[in-house]
């Protein structure tokens, strides 16, 4: 009689113990997932907002580059080739400010420094530049040849 | 009488065990992550991130090029048609 009862009772208590442990573990996991997804959303939404602004400015920036008013530098920023055009001053400043924010965000994401990201983007801009656009290397302007 | 008391005792022990199981706080030891030596090229990763971020530049350029081709095509076709008509005359 005694031994007959021991087995189901022990089994039942074991099942309850495992169930409770699993539930606790699931709760912890859920809490951790919530934390990580929250931080990811913050980062991606910041980049999304930046991208939207870059997209809006892109046609105007492209036009300024085509006219030879601004050019890309080897530091990853836009610079006036000759004289500053007052009508486009705000646009160029916003573009450079957003580039700084982008380089910082990418550097944080990739665990590197801002300058490295800026130089990578400078190289990318040089590669993508159209023939006749101005590129600045070591403070000197060069016209991209085809 | 004796077997009945012992049965109740075992059952009570079982209930206590169940309740204790429900309230158990499981403490998980910190997981030790073994160091794996992978040569992760940050440069490639940065390039890819930038490329993905500025992908809209490529798509805008493609869209514009397509629009330009479409707008010039009818004019070219008309000129070609006129030339052909002139040849017939």
gemmi code that builds the backbone of each chain (N, CA, C; Angstrom):
import gemmi

chains = {
    "A": [
        ("UNK", (0.838, -1.212, 0.000), (0.000, 0.000, 0.000), (0.869, 1.257, 0.000)),
        ("UNK", (1.864, 1.223, 0.894), (2.764, 2.363, 1.048), (3.541, 2.628, -0.227)),
        ("UNK", (4.180, 1.537, -0.729), (5.018, 1.668, -1.921), (4.201, 2.035, -3.144)),
        ("UNK", (2.938, 1.598, -3.155), (2.060, 1.926, -4.287), (1.813, 3.432, -4.354)),
        ("UNK", (1.728, 4.080, -3.189), (1.441, 5.516, -3.137), (2.669, 6.386, -3.417)),
        ("UNK", (3.843, 5.904, -3.003), (5.069, 6.694, -3.142), (5.334, 7.100, -4.599)),
        ("UNK", (5.154, 6.145, -5.485), (5.521, 6.382, -6.898), (4.691, 7.509, -7.531)),
        ("UNK", (3.320, 7.436, -7.490), (2.559, 8.542, -8.107), (2.795, 9.886, -7.440)),
        ("UNK", (2.923, 9.888, -6.098), (3.133, 11.168, -5.387), (4.469, 11.779, -5.784)),
        ("UNK", (5.497, 10.983, -5.825), (6.822, 11.485, -6.214), (6.792, 11.987, -7.653)),
        ("UNK", (6.130, 11.222, -8.511), (6.042, 11.592, -9.924), (5.309, 12.925, -10.092)),
        ("UNK", (4.182, 13.041, -9.347), (3.363, 14.259, -9.418), (4.156, 15.487, -8.955)),
        ("UNK", (4.860, 15.322, -7.831), (5.637, 16.459, -7.309), (6.761, 16.836, -8.265)),
        ("UNK", (7.348, 15.836, -8.916), (8.420, 16.095, -9.887), (7.887, 16.879, -11.086)),
        ("UNK", (6.693, 16.462, -11.538), (6.062, 17.145, -12.686), (5.775, 18.603, -12.336)),
        ("UNK", (5.241, 18.821, -11.123), (4.944, 20.187, -10.679), (6.205, 21.032, -10.594)),
        ("UNK", (7.256, 20.446, -10.093), (8.525, 21.158, -9.941), (9.076, 21.581, -11.302)),
        ("UNK", (9.042, 20.651, -12.242), (9.543, 20.956, -13.594), (8.684, 22.038, -14.245)),
        ("UNK", (7.359, 21.914, -14.048), (6.444, 22.899, -14.619), (6.721, 24.296, -14.095)),
        ("UNK", (6.876, 24.406, -12.783), (7.137, 25.704, -12.159), (8.455, 26.283, -12.643)),
        ("UNK", (9.469, 25.447, -12.753), (10.785, 25.916, -13.206), (10.721, 26.431, -14.636)),
        ("UNK", (10.007, 25.690, -15.481), (9.881, 26.092, -16.888), (9.156, 27.433, -16.996)),
        ("UNK", (8.106, 27.586, -16.194), (7.343, 28.834, -16.221), (8.210, 30.012, -15.800)),
        ("UNK", (9.005, 29.818, -14.771), (9.913, 30.874, -14.297), (10.938, 31.244, -15.364)),
        ("UNK", (11.506, 30.211, -15.979), (12.515, 30.438, -17.009), (11.914, 31.198, -18.184)),
        ("UNK", (10.663, 30.832, -18.556), (9.984, 31.500, -19.663), (9.746, 32.968, -19.345)),
        ("UNK", (9.387, 33.258, -18.086), (9.168, 34.642, -17.658), (10.430, 35.472, -17.785)),
        ("UNK", (11.550, 34.889, -17.331), (12.846, 35.597, -17.422), (13.207, 35.888, -18.865)),
        ("UNK", (12.974, 34.898, -19.728), (13.327, 35.032, -21.149), (12.503, 36.145, -21.777)),
        ("UNK", (11.184, 36.136, -21.423), (10.283, 37.150, -21.965), (10.741, 38.552, -21.566)),
        ("UNK", (11.132, 38.684, -20.312), (11.589, 39.981, -19.804), (12.846, 40.429, -20.535)),
        ("UNK", (13.779, 39.496, -20.757), (15.026, 39.812, -21.466), (14.760, 40.216, -22.904)),
        ("UNK", (13.864, 39.457, -23.569), (13.528, 39.757, -24.960), (12.921, 41.148, -25.078)),
        ("UNK", (12.063, 41.481, -24.151), (11.420, 42.791, -24.143), (12.435, 43.902, -24.059)),
        ("UNK", (13.432, 43.711, -23.199), (14.490, 44.723, -23.026), (15.273, 44.907, -24.305)),
        ("UNK", (15.720, 43.785, -24.925), (16.570, 43.874, -26.109), (15.820, 44.449, -27.297)),
        ("UNK", (14.543, 44.066, -27.479), (13.814, 44.585, -28.628), (13.550, 46.069, -28.487)),
        ("UNK", (13.391, 46.524, -27.237), (13.170, 47.947, -26.980), (14.377, 48.761, -27.455)),
        ("UNK", (15.597, 48.300, -27.110), (16.790, 49.043, -27.483), (17.014, 49.004, -28.983)),
        ("UNK", (16.674, 47.862, -29.637), (16.832, 47.762, -31.083), (15.923, 48.750, -31.804)),
        ("UNK", (14.668, 48.841, -31.327), (13.712, 49.745, -31.949), (14.197, 51.182, -31.903)),
        ("UNK", (14.770, 51.565, -30.770), (15.266, 52.920, -30.614), (16.337, 53.230, -31.628)),
        ("UNK", (17.283, 52.293, -31.793), (18.394, 52.492, -32.717), (17.940, 52.562, -34.153)),
        ("UNK", (17.074, 51.635, -34.545), (16.643, 51.583, -35.945), (15.758, 52.767, -36.294)),
        ("UNK", (14.918, 53.230, -35.364), (14.051, 54.360, -35.673), (14.867, 55.633, -35.863)),
        ("UNK", (15.960, 55.758, -35.121), (16.847, 56.910, -35.268), (17.479, 56.895, -36.666)),
        ("UNK", (17.937, 55.716, -37.079), (18.534, 55.576, -38.406), (17.492, 55.798, -39.504)),
        ("UNK", (16.255, 55.353, -39.249), (15.180, 55.548, -40.228), (14.886, 57.033, -40.443)),
        ("UNK", (14.865, 57.763, -39.318), (14.616, 59.213, -39.415), (15.738, 59.895, -40.189)),
        ("UNK", (16.979, 59.477, -39.904), (18.138, 60.031, -40.610), (18.042, 59.740, -42.104)),
        ("UNK", (17.717, 58.491, -42.416), (17.636, 58.076, -43.818), (16.596, 58.908, -44.568)),
        ("UNK", (15.467, 59.157, -43.909), (14.393, 59.929, -44.531), (14.892, 61.328, -44.905)),
        ("UNK", (15.651, 61.938, -43.973), (16.169, 63.294, -44.231), (17.203, 63.271, -45.363)),
        ("UNK", (18.061, 62.251, -45.368), (19.058, 62.128, -46.446), (18.357, 61.990, -47.801)),
        ("UNK", (17.284, 61.194, -47.802), (16.528, 60.935, -49.026), (15.915, 62.220, -49.576)),
        ("UNK", (15.358, 63.019, -48.649), (14.702, 64.273, -49.056), (15.708, 65.266, -49.649)),
        ("UNK", (16.912, 65.294, -49.072), (17.932, 66.259, -49.517), (18.682, 65.796, -50.758)),
        ("UNK", (18.661, 64.494, -51.026), (19.526, 63.906, -52.038), (19.448, 64.596, -53.413)),
        ("UNK", (18.249, 64.856, -53.976), (18.212, 65.501, -55.296), (18.903, 66.870, -55.307)),
        ("UNK", (18.691, 67.666, -54.256), (19.298, 69.001, -54.183), (20.817, 68.914, -54.041)),
        ("UNK", (21.285, 67.981, -53.235), (22.726, 67.801, -53.032), (23.379, 67.355, -54.348)),
        ("UNK", (22.683, 66.467, -55.029), (23.185, 65.945, -56.308), (23.339, 67.086, -57.321)),
        ("UNK", (22.367, 67.973, -57.303), (22.369, 69.111, -58.227), (23.535, 70.067, -57.910)),
        ("UNK", (23.769, 70.305, -56.610), (24.889, 71.164, -56.186), (26.229, 70.558, -56.610)),
        ("UNK", (26.336, 69.257, -56.502), (27.580, 68.572, -56.897), (27.769, 68.663, -58.413)),
        ("UNK", (26.684, 68.478, -59.149), (26.752, 68.529, -60.618), (27.150, 69.922, -61.099)),
        ("UNK", (26.725, 70.969, -60.373), (27.074, 72.350, -60.748), (28.476, 72.724, -60.286)),
        ("UNK", (29.104, 71.872, -59.499), (30.461, 72.127, -58.998), (30.500, 73.114, -57.845)),
        ("UNK", (29.363, 73.296, -57.187), (29.294, 74.222, -56.044), (29.907, 73.560, -54.802)),
        ("UNK", (29.562, 72.290, -54.610), (30.124, 71.530, -53.481), (30.788, 70.252, -53.997)),
        ("UNK", (31.643, 69.709, -53.166), (32.298, 68.452, -53.512), (32.454, 67.593, -52.270)),
        ("UNK", (32.831, 66.363, -52.496), (33.032, 65.428, -51.380), (34.489, 65.502, -50.907)),
        ("UNK", (34.686, 65.445, -49.612), (36.049, 65.463, -49.073), (36.465, 64.052, -48.638)),
        ("UNK", (37.782, 63.894, -48.416), (38.282, 62.586, -47.965), (37.995, 62.352, -46.479)),
        ("UNK", (37.298, 63.329, -45.856), (36.916, 63.156, -44.440), (35.464, 62.694, -44.316)),
        ("UNK", (34.795, 62.569, -45.488), (33.421, 62.072, -45.484), (32.357, 63.149, -45.351)),
        ("UNK", (32.739, 64.396, -45.672), (31.780, 65.506, -45.559), (31.722, 66.298, -46.853)),
        ("UNK", (30.687, 67.149, -46.956), (30.558, 68.043, -48.101), (31.312, 69.328, -47.807)),
        ("UNK", (31.888, 69.915, -48.840), (32.630, 71.175, -48.658), (32.390, 72.068, -49.877)),
        ("UNK", (32.404, 73.375, -49.631), (32.235, 74.323, -50.739), (33.500, 74.301, -51.593)),
        ("UNK", (33.323, 74.222, -52.910), (34.506, 74.155, -53.788), (35.163, 75.532, -53.890)),
        ("UNK", (34.370, 76.568, -54.154), (34.927, 77.928, -54.208), (34.279, 78.789, -53.132)),
        ("UNK", (33.216, 79.462, -53.521), (32.561, 80.309, -52.503), (31.258, 79.685, -52.013)),
        ("UNK", (30.930, 80.061, -50.818), (29.714, 79.548, -50.169), (28.489, 80.163, -50.847)),
        ("UNK", (27.517, 79.326, -51.171), (26.275, 79.814, -51.771), (25.265, 79.967, -50.645)),
        ("UNK", (24.882, 81.211, -50.348), (24.028, 81.448, -49.175), (22.685, 80.721, -49.248)),
        ("UNK", (22.158, 80.569, -50.477), (20.851, 79.910, -50.621), (20.909, 78.415, -50.272)),
        ("UNK", (22.097, 77.828, -50.363), (22.229, 76.385, -50.080), (22.986, 76.112, -48.783)),
        ("UNK", (23.343, 77.180, -48.065), (24.164, 77.025, -46.852), (23.503, 76.124, -45.814)),
        ("UNK", (22.193, 76.339, -45.600), (21.475, 75.539, -44.592), (21.429, 74.066, -44.984)),
        ("UNK", (21.200, 73.839, -46.271), (21.101, 72.465, -46.792), (22.410, 71.697, -46.566)),
        ("UNK", (23.523, 72.359, -46.896), (24.839, 71.713, -46.752), (25.150, 71.478, -45.272)),
        ("UNK", (24.770, 72.447, -44.431), (25.031, 72.294, -42.997), (24.215, 71.122, -42.422)),
        ("UNK", (22.937, 71.062, -42.807), (22.078, 69.953, -42.336), (22.634, 68.602, -42.789)),
        ("UNK", (23.098, 68.570, -44.043), (23.649, 67.319, -44.589), (24.866, 66.887, -43.762)),
        ("UNK", (25.768, 67.835, -43.502), (26.972, 67.487, -42.734), (26.655, 67.125, -41.279)),
        ("UNK", (25.678, 67.814, -40.696), (25.274, 67.485, -39.315), (24.700, 66.062, -39.244)),
        ("UNK", (23.870, 65.742, -40.236), (23.275, 64.403, -40.257), (24.325, 63.335, -40.544)),
        ("UNK", (25.330, 63.690, -41.326), (26.411, 62.724, -41.587), (27.155, 62.417, -40.283)),
        ("UNK", (27.390, 63.457, -39.479), (28.053, 63.244, -38.183), (27.223, 62.284, -37.329)),
        ("UNK", (25.897, 62.520, -37.307), (25.002, 61.655, -36.526), (25.014, 60.227, -37.062)),
        ("UNK", (25.052, 60.101, -38.377), (25.074, 58.763, -39.002), (26.368, 58.031, -38.661)),
        ("UNK", (27.497, 58.739, -38.778), (28.796, 58.103, -38.498), (28.855, 57.634, -37.038)),
        ("UNK", (28.273, 58.450, -36.156), (28.263, 58.095, -34.736), (27.411, 56.842, -34.503)),
        ("UNK", (26.231, 56.816, -35.133), (25.314, 55.679, -34.958), (25.916, 54.388, -35.523)),
        ("UNK", (26.524, 54.500, -36.703), (27.128, 53.309, -37.319), (28.334, 52.841, -36.495)),
        ("UNK", (29.115, 53.792, -35.997), (30.282, 53.440, -35.172), (29.856, 52.694, -33.916)),
        ("UNK", (28.763, 53.138, -33.300), (28.240, 52.456, -32.096), (27.773, 51.050, -32.442)),
        ("UNK", (27.088, 50.950, -33.594), (26.535, 49.655, -34.022), (27.658, 48.670, -34.350)),
        ("UNK", (28.680, 49.160, -35.037), (29.755, 48.267, -35.499), (30.926, 48.190, -34.518)),
        ("UNK", (30.799, 48.871, -33.398), (31.833, 48.878, -32.359), (33.184, 49.357, -32.909)),
        ("UNK", (33.125, 50.490, -33.573), (34.345, 51.096, -34.094), (34.282, 52.603, -33.827)),
        ("UNK", (35.235, 53.357, -34.369), (35.202, 54.804, -34.099), (34.603, 55.580, -35.272)),
        ("UNK", (34.170, 56.790, -34.961), (33.460, 57.640, -35.913), (34.299, 57.954, -37.158)),
        ("UNK", (35.598, 58.220, -36.949), (36.488, 58.571, -38.060), (36.599, 57.448, -39.081)),
        ("UNK", (36.635, 56.214, -38.568), (36.737, 55.055, -39.470), (35.516, 55.000, -40.382)),
        ("UNK", (34.334, 55.188, -39.788), (33.091, 55.154, -40.569), (33.088, 56.308, -41.575)),
        ("UNK", (33.525, 57.500, -41.129), (33.554, 58.675, -42.002), (34.471, 58.435, -43.200)),
        ("UNK", (35.619, 57.828, -42.949), (36.564, 57.563, -44.042), (36.028, 56.518, -45.017)),
        ("UNK", (35.320, 55.542, -44.466), (34.701, 54.530, -45.338), (33.657, 55.180, -46.239)),
        ("UNK", (32.895, 56.104, -45.669), (31.864, 56.770, -46.473), (32.506, 57.704, -47.498)),
        ("UNK", (33.635, 58.314, -47.131), (34.351, 59.175, -48.076), (34.781, 58.351, -49.292)),
        ("UNK", (35.325, 57.178, -49.023), (35.765, 56.292, -50.106), (34.578, 55.885, -50.982)),
        ("UNK", (33.478, 55.620, -50.310), (32.253, 55.223, -51.020), (31.765, 56.369, -51.907)),
        ("UNK", (31.792, 57.589, -51.356), (31.358, 58.760, -52.122), (32.270, 59.008, -53.320)),
        ("UNK", (33.576, 58.795, -53.131), (34.533, 58.975, -54.232), (34.237, 57.969, -55.347)),
        ("UNK", (33.962, 56.738, -54.950), (33.672, 55.686, -55.940), (32.388, 55.982, -56.721)),
        ("UNK", (31.391, 56.515, -56.024), (30.075, 56.742, -56.644), (30.003, 58.081, -57.379)),
        ("UNK", (31.005, 58.950, -57.195), (30.956, 60.290, -57.795), (30.911, 60.203, -59.322)),
        ("UNK", (30.169, 61.151, -59.906), (30.041, 61.189, -61.368), (31.221, 61.962, -61.966)),
        ("UNK", (31.474, 61.745, -63.231), (32.543, 62.447, -63.935), (32.310, 63.956, -63.858)),
        ("UNK", (33.351, 64.698, -63.534), (33.260, 66.157, -63.462), (32.961, 66.688, -62.069)),
        ("UNK", (32.587, 65.826, -61.149), (32.314, 66.268, -59.773), (33.638, 66.484, -59.036)),
        ("UNK", (33.584, 67.384, -58.043), (34.803, 67.731, -57.300), (35.007, 66.840, -56.073)),
        ("UNK", (36.261, 66.383, -55.938), (36.634, 65.545, -54.792), (37.864, 66.158, -54.132)),
        ("UNK", (37.821, 66.292, -52.822), (38.947, 66.916, -52.111), (39.808, 65.857, -51.409)),
        ("UNK", (41.102, 65.858, -51.762), (42.048, 64.941, -51.110), (43.176, 65.785, -50.506)),
        ("UNK", (43.414, 65.610, -49.230), (44.429, 66.376, -48.485), (44.284, 67.885, -48.711)),
        ("UNK", (43.060, 68.368, -48.720), (42.795, 69.804, -48.854), (42.825, 70.331, -50.279)),
        ("UNK", (43.150, 69.486, -51.248), (43.212, 69.932, -52.648), (42.055, 69.353, -53.448)),
        ("UNK", (41.463, 70.206, -54.291), (40.333, 69.769, -55.097), (40.793, 69.117, -56.406)),
        ("UNK", (40.122, 68.023, -56.732), (40.393, 67.332, -57.994), (39.046, 67.100, -58.683)),
        ("UNK", (39.058, 67.171, -60.009), (37.832, 66.885, -60.766), (37.852, 65.412, -61.154)),
        ("UNK", (36.775, 64.729, -60.883), (36.759, 63.303, -61.202), (36.722, 63.109, -62.723)),
        ("UNK", (37.606, 62.258, -63.168), (37.660, 61.962, -64.605), (36.947, 60.653, -64.895)),
        ("UNK", (36.413, 60.539, -66.071), (35.620, 59.352, -66.426), (36.419, 58.087, -66.646)),
    ],
    "B": [
        ("UNK", (-5.987, 0.785, 11.018), (-5.891, 2.216, 11.373), (-4.524, 2.768, 11.032)),
        ("UNK", (-3.506, 1.953, 11.334), (-2.136, 2.406, 11.072), (-1.847, 2.721, 9.596)),
        ("UNK", (-2.276, 1.785, 8.696), (-2.021, 2.064, 7.275), (-2.686, 3.351, 6.812)),
        ("UNK", (-3.871, 3.647, 7.351), (-4.597, 4.858, 6.953), (-3.825, 6.105, 7.342)),
        ("UNK", (-3.238, 6.127, 8.544), (-2.457, 7.281, 9.012), (-1.221, 7.471, 8.143)),
        ("UNK", (-0.564, 6.365, 7.865), (0.647, 6.488, 7.041), (0.295, 6.956, 5.630)),
        ("UNK", (-0.848, 6.541, 5.143), (-1.283, 6.971, 3.799), (-1.518, 8.474, 3.782)),
        ("UNK", (-2.185, 8.957, 4.843), (-2.434, 10.407, 4.946), (-1.106, 11.154, 5.020)),
        ("UNK", (-0.171, 10.588, 5.772), (1.163, 11.207, 5.925), (1.875, 11.314, 4.593)),
        ("UNK", (1.830, 10.254, 3.833), (2.488, 10.247, 2.516), (1.820, 11.254, 1.596)),
        ("UNK", (0.480, 11.273, 1.646), (-0.274, 12.208, 0.800), (0.063, 13.643, 1.179)),
        ("UNK", (0.137, 13.909, 2.491), (0.476, 15.261, 2.971), (1.871, 15.650, 2.504)),
        ("UNK", (2.792, 14.694, 2.577), (4.160, 14.952, 2.118), (4.167, 15.294, 0.632)),
        ("UNK", (3.316, 14.569, -0.089), (3.200, 14.817, -1.539), (2.700, 16.217, -1.821)),
        ("UNK", (1.653, 16.625, -1.067), (1.072, 17.973, -1.246), (2.122, 19.035, -0.933)),
        ("UNK", (2.845, 18.829, 0.144), (3.915, 19.778, 0.528), (4.956, 19.861, -0.582)),
        ("UNK", (5.304, 18.699, -1.122), (6.304, 18.669, -2.195), (5.811, 19.431, -3.418)),
        ("UNK", (4.514, 19.268, -3.731), (3.923, 19.966, -4.895), (3.974, 21.480, -4.685)),
        ("UNK", (3.536, 21.899, -3.463), (3.535, 23.337, -3.153), (4.944, 23.910, -3.171)),
        ("UNK", (5.870, 23.142, -2.627), (7.272, 23.595, -2.605), (7.800, 23.716, -4.030)),
        ("UNK", (7.403, 22.800, -4.882), (7.821, 22.835, -6.292), (7.300, 24.079, -6.985)),
        ("UNK", (6.063, 24.452, -6.678), (5.450, 25.626, -7.294), (6.126, 26.915, -6.882)),
        ("UNK", (6.615, 26.966, -5.657), (7.246, 28.190, -5.158), (8.760, 28.200, -5.378)),
        ("UNK", (9.261, 27.180, -6.008), (10.722, 27.069, -6.139), (11.287, 28.218, -6.965)),
        ("UNK", (12.373, 28.749, -6.500), (13.058, 29.805, -7.244), (14.308, 29.193, -7.856)),
        ("UNK", (14.289, 29.143, -9.149), (15.418, 28.490, -9.822), (16.481, 29.527, -10.125)),
        ("UNK", (17.626, 29.291, -9.613), (18.737, 30.212, -9.864), (19.651, 29.569, -10.895)),
        ("UNK", (19.758, 30.230, -12.017), (20.579, 29.674, -13.089), (21.986, 30.252, -12.971)),
        ("UNK", (22.955, 29.382, -13.008), (24.352, 29.843, -12.961), (24.673, 30.621, -14.225)),
        ("UNK", (25.493, 31.659, -14.119), (25.834, 32.419, -15.329), (26.482, 31.518, -16.388)),
        ("UNK", (26.002, 31.716, -17.591), (26.504, 30.866, -18.682), (27.891, 31.351, -19.080)),
        ("UNK", (28.808, 30.454, -19.157), (30.165, 30.834, -19.554), (30.300, 30.703, -21.065)),
        ("UNK", (30.558, 31.814, -21.689), (30.710, 31.800, -23.146), (32.182, 31.556, -23.470)),
        ("UNK", (32.393, 30.526, -24.210), (33.767, 30.207, -24.601), (34.239, 31.204, -25.651)),
        ("UNK", (35.462, 31.640, -25.542), (36.016, 32.587, -26.497), (36.284, 31.869, -27.820)),
        ("UNK", (35.652, 32.378, -28.843), (35.873, 31.792, -30.173), (36.641, 32.829, -30.984)),
        ("UNK", (37.738, 32.447, -31.522), (38.561, 33.391, -32.289), (38.116, 33.435, -33.748)),
        ("UNK", (37.342, 34.460, -34.053), (36.895, 34.641, -35.436), (37.458, 35.973, -35.910)),
        ("UNK", (38.068, 35.975, -37.052), (38.578, 37.230, -37.608), (37.390, 37.936, -38.256)),
        ("UNK", (36.833, 38.866, -37.498), (35.660, 39.594, -37.990), (36.133, 40.926, -38.575)),
        ("UNK", (35.991, 41.056, -39.846), (36.468, 42.278, -40.486), (35.439, 43.394, -40.325)),
        ("UNK", (35.777, 44.350, -39.472), (34.878, 45.475, -39.192), (34.678, 46.311, -40.452)),
        ("UNK", (35.746, 46.403, -41.251), (35.668, 47.229, -42.455), (34.560, 46.767, -43.395)),
        ("UNK", (34.450, 45.466, -43.564), (33.419, 44.907, -44.444), (32.041, 45.217, -43.874)),
        ("UNK", (31.934, 45.072, -42.576), (30.661, 45.309, -41.907), (30.230, 46.771, -42.030)),
        ("UNK", (31.187, 47.703, -41.855), (30.883, 49.139, -41.963), (30.460, 49.459, -43.396)),
        ("UNK", (31.203, 48.921, -44.364), (30.873, 49.159, -45.777), (29.468, 48.675, -46.104)),
        ("UNK", (29.129, 47.513, -45.569), (27.815, 46.935, -45.858), (26.707, 47.783, -45.238)),
        ("UNK", (26.947, 48.230, -44.007), (25.938, 49.071, -43.329), (25.705, 50.361, -44.112)),
        ("UNK", (26.813, 50.986, -44.545), (26.692, 52.238, -45.306), (26.001, 51.992, -46.652)),
        ("UNK", (26.375, 50.890, -47.282), (25.788, 50.537, -48.587), (24.275, 50.336, -48.449)),
        ("UNK", (23.877, 49.648, -47.394), (22.446, 49.403, -47.143), (21.725, 50.719, -46.842)),
        ("UNK", (22.374, 51.563, -46.058), (21.753, 52.829, -45.656), (21.518, 53.728, -46.877)),
        ("UNK", (22.510, 53.800, -47.776), (22.415, 54.694, -48.938), (21.884, 53.982, -50.186)),
        ("UNK", (21.233, 52.853, -50.002), (20.700, 52.097, -51.149), (19.690, 52.936, -51.942)),
        ("UNK", (19.012, 53.870, -51.273), (18.011, 54.707, -51.942), (18.630, 55.546, -53.063)),
        ("UNK", (19.934, 55.875, -52.930), (20.596, 56.684, -53.966), (20.608, 55.931, -55.296)),
        ("UNK", (20.888, 54.644, -55.216), (20.931, 53.807, -56.422), (19.538, 53.711, -57.040)),
        ("UNK", (18.541, 53.461, -56.176), (17.182, 53.272, -56.696), (16.648, 54.566, -57.300)),
        ("UNK", (16.998, 55.714, -56.684), (16.543, 57.009, -57.227), (17.192, 57.279, -58.575)),
        ("UNK", (18.476, 56.915, -58.701), (19.205, 57.124, -59.954), (18.618, 56.252, -61.057)),
        ("UNK", (18.257, 55.020, -60.708), (17.671, 54.086, -61.680), (16.310, 54.583, -62.143)),
        ("UNK", (15.499, 55.050, -61.175), (14.164, 55.554, -61.495), (14.262, 56.758, -62.424)),
        ("UNK", (15.196, 57.662, -62.107), (15.369, 58.868, -62.920), (15.818, 58.522, -64.335)),
        ("UNK", (16.758, 57.571, -64.430), (17.268, 57.166, -65.741), (16.156, 56.555, -66.583)),
        ("UNK", (15.312, 55.768, -65.938), (14.192, 55.128, -66.643), (13.205, 56.171, -67.127)),
        ("UNK", (12.942, 57.174, -66.282), (11.999, 58.246, -66.636), (12.528, 59.049, -67.813)),
        ("UNK", (13.835, 59.313, -67.834), (14.464, 60.075, -68.910), (14.358, 59.303, -70.226)),
        ("UNK", (14.606, 58.024, -70.170), (14.536, 57.186, -71.368), (13.126, 57.185, -71.929)),
        ("UNK", (12.127, 57.088, -71.043), (10.731, 57.052, -71.487), (10.320, 58.364, -72.130)),
        ("UNK", (10.776, 59.491, -71.551), (10.361, 60.789, -72.080), (11.025, 61.092, -73.413)),
        ("UNK", (12.214, 60.557, -73.673), (12.906, 60.838, -74.940), (12.483, 59.871, -76.036)),
        ("UNK", (11.968, 58.739, -75.662), (11.637, 57.704, -76.644), (10.589, 58.140, -77.678)),
        ("UNK", (9.422, 58.706, -77.289), (8.429, 59.082, -78.291), (8.969, 60.082, -79.303)),
        ("UNK", (9.772, 61.052, -78.847), (10.331, 62.053, -79.740), (11.233, 61.383, -80.769)),
        ("UNK", (12.044, 60.466, -80.321), (12.960, 59.759, -81.202), (12.176, 58.941, -82.216)),
        ("UNK", (11.118, 58.299, -81.693), (10.308, 57.459, -82.575), (9.617, 58.303, -83.634)),
        ("UNK", (9.124, 59.511, -83.224), (8.441, 60.398, -84.159), (9.411, 60.855, -85.244)),
        ("UNK", (10.621, 61.222, -84.836), (11.627, 61.671, -85.792), (11.950, 60.565, -86.783)),
        ("UNK", (12.069, 59.369, -86.255), (12.367, 58.220, -87.111), (11.219, 57.962, -88.079)),
        ("UNK", (9.985, 58.122, -87.567), (8.800, 57.913, -88.409), (8.740, 58.956, -89.517)),
        ("UNK", (9.052, 60.219, -89.190), (9.062, 61.294, -90.178), (10.091, 61.033, -91.263)),
        ("UNK", (11.267, 60.569, -90.846), (12.332, 60.251, -91.792), (11.869, 59.171, -92.763)),
        ("UNK", (11.211, 58.176, -92.180), (10.721, 57.056, -92.990), (9.685, 57.555, -93.993)),
        ("UNK", (8.809, 58.446, -93.541), (7.774, 59.006, -94.414), (8.407, 59.813, -95.541)),
        ("UNK", (9.429, 60.561, -95.218), (10.150, 61.355, -96.219), (10.781, 60.478, -97.271)),
        ("UNK", (11.295, 59.356, -96.842), (11.918, 58.413, -97.778), (10.905, 57.872, -98.775)),
        ("UNK", (9.689, 57.645, -98.276), (8.629, 57.085, -99.132), (8.232, 58.091, -100.194)),
        ("UNK", (8.101, 59.370, -99.794), (7.730, 60.441, -100.736), (8.795, 60.535, -101.829)),
    ],
}
model = gemmi.Model(1)
for chain_id, residues in chains.items():
    chain = gemmi.Chain(chain_id)
    for i, (resn, *xyz) in enumerate(residues, 1):
        res = gemmi.Residue()
        res.name, res.seqid = resn, gemmi.SeqId(i, " ")
        for name, pos in zip(("N", "CA", "C"), xyz):
            atom = gemmi.Atom()
            atom.name, atom.element = name, gemmi.Element(name[0])
            atom.pos, atom.b_iso = gemmi.Position(*pos), 0.0
            res.add_atom(atom)
        chain.add_residue(res)
    model.add_chain(chain)
structure = gemmi.Structure()
structure.add_model(model)
structure.setup_entities()
